[in-house]
Amino acid sequence: MTDLWLPYTVPDLQPALAFYRDRLGLPVVDGWSRDGEEGAVLAAGSAFVELVSPAAPGPVPVAFEVSDVDAVHARMPPEDVLVPPHRYPRGHHGFEVRGPAGATVMVWRER
């Protein structure tokens, strides 16, 4: 299983939801508000758009949810791994790697 996640940090969640949910018609499939952060996940066919506010500094990675994080990590050249496998604050397990053209790619799985 591999799912594409398109995370976006936004300064204000409500206008972003108005666009993606109300204007484009994407259904909200998850949401949260805790520790000063709020967000929503919207389904876009077989991909997901994840909106998080407040906006964080720096580039946001493209994210792929996979069934076996450790197996994917084992196939990565060690010099390309930016953040080794660990548990993220919201509970998922994953890592970050340098992708083509310098893009940051997050590989993760809910646990």
Protein Blocks (a to p, Z undefined) as FASTA:
>chain_A
ZZdddddddfblklmmmmmmmmnopacfbdcdeehiacddddehjaccdddddddedjdd
dddddfblmlmmmmpcfklpmbdcdddfkopacdddddehhiacdddddZZ
